[in-house]
Amino acid sequence: MVDIAMLNEFVVEAKAATYVGGGVPSAPCRPGSHDIGYESGDWRYLDSYFGGTDFAGQEVVWSAGEPIWVMNYFGWIVAPDVIDGAAAGTVIKAALSAMYRQGRFLGGMEFDHPLGRYLDRSEGSCKRFSGHECIMVDGRKAYMLDYHGGLVIP
């Protein structure tokens, strides 16, 4: 049985060390994918996605070589006239860094940045969850992403 507290701690650590932390991309595991991974002891994490301003991806955690947790996501720029991919990435990295410093990746977040207001809402726990994040610019939804995931049980 998976220790959920340890899994949650590892997911936060891995997320903070990869996209948000400027981790080094690895060779693509699928043609055209952008991959970035993290390892600690028996734990391994891989974030693999396709696209740029509109993108889809999957994060997977393995423990002792067995896949135990996954998250899928799809995000896009809703209003390219008010935000671009670089600005959205700046806001997202700042907001998620603040969330990860709190030791969590779920539970909702509101974060004000000069480039926009980041909002995240989620339901569930590390075991099974779904959520939505967005960036508001001048009261207008400019970026959004939907995500869901949880334990992988054989």
Secondary structure as the mmCIF struct_conf table of DSSP 4:
data_model
#
loop_
_struct_conf.conf_type_id
_struct_conf.id
_struct_conf.beg_label_comp_id
_struct_conf.beg_label_asym_id
_struct_conf.beg_label_seq_id
_struct_conf.end_label_comp_id
_struct_conf.end_label_asym_id
_struct_conf.end_label_seq_id
HELX_RH_AL_P HELX_RH_AL_P1 ILE A 4 ALA A 17
TURN_TY1_P TURN_TY1_P1 THR A 18 GLY A 22
HELX_LH_PP_P HELX_LH_PP_P1 GLY A 23 PRO A 25
STRN STRN1 SER A 26 SER A 26
BEND BEND1 CYS A 29 ARG A 30
TURN_TY1_P TURN_TY1_P2 PRO A 31 GLY A 32
STRN STRN2 HIS A 34 SER A 40
TURN_TY1_P TURN_TY1_P3 GLY A 41 ASP A 42
STRN STRN3 TRP A 43 GLY A 51
BEND BEND2 GLY A 52 ASP A 54
STRN STRN4 PHE A 55 SER A 63
TURN_TY1_P TURN_TY1_P4 ALA A 64 GLY A 65
STRN STRN5 GLU A 66 ILE A 77
BEND BEND3 VAL A 78 VAL A 78
TURN_TY1_P TURN_TY1_P5 PRO A 80 VAL A 82
HELX_RH_AL_P HELX_RH_AL_P2 GLY A 85 ARG A 101
TURN_TY1_P TURN_TY1_P6 GLN A 102 GLY A 103
BEND BEND4 PHE A 105 PHE A 105
BEND BEND5 GLY A 107 GLY A 107
STRN STRN6 MET A 109 HIS A 113
TURN_TY1_P TURN_TY1_P7 PRO A 114 LEU A 115
STRN STRN7 GLY A 116 SER A 125
TURN_TY1_P TURN_TY1_P8 CYS A 126 LYS A 127
STRN STRN8 ARG A 128 VAL A 137
TURN_TY1_P TURN_TY1_P9 ASP A 138 GLY A 139
STRN STRN9 ARG A 140 LEU A 151
#
